[in-house]
Amino acid sequence: MMGLYSIRMRGAEGGPHEEGGRHISGAERIVEEHDLESVAASLIHRALQHSKGKSDFINIRIDAVHDEDIAYVDCIAIDEHQTESVKESHELAKELLQSVVTNKAVEQAFTELGQLPGNMRGAILLDANTGVRLDQDNMRGVRVSHMDACGTEIRPMNVHMREALVLATKVQSCPGIVGELCWSDDPDYTVGYVACNGVYHRIPNMKDMGNPIGGRVFFVDINRPIHEIVDYLENITVLVRW
Ligand code: AMP
């Protein structure tokens, strides 16, 4: 097998993130060497053409990855739901999550996402039983990284869905995590999802059109040190098999 590289992009407006710039776009891929240049070009395009604005700072980082450090995971199943309103979608999401999370924790997740003052960079970790927040409780959250898919795609899908499915599959493969709730921070994209029991439940109308705030919650159900969960999500390379 040819050598693989992790390529990660983050773009911000008003300067670098670490100097207070506003996050515009971030994305990453794991690709073979001969695809690096074209993938870099498409990531730059995204940083410049995002509906949230135009990045004036773009960082691209490339690291070789060694095959022995890669975990291969099968893509989770997809279930598409139809709904008519945000209210109906949230009720459906709560119902689906209640197979793995207490009512209290589900309600807490919606409260946390509903009162975010802006977009977090990562996800909130919640105890699936008590609803207590387990991460550092700031606007950074836990940022899942080092993942992509390999092989031929199972079906046509837009870039949002592809990335969400890869992320949700990595998160579902993490021992200790039983569920996920998400909607996008892209003002034009109102589809969200719930992932649990090995299924990605794609749900339309998870927020109102034009709303620029999104978020993610991961529900943790076993007594496992949080730093181990965070380390898996942030640092272990996962390739999803379609
Ligand atoms: P997106 O679906 O990319 O619009 O992201 C929606 C929300 O999920 C963002 O506002 C972040 O709070 C969170 N998020 C985005 N990317 C990640 C990631 N790689 N890991 C964890 N949370 C993320």
Residues whose N, C-alpha, C, O or C-beta is under 5 A from the ligand:
A	BS01	AMP	N119 M120 R121 G122 A123 V142 R143 V144 W183 S184 D185 D186 G214 G215 R216
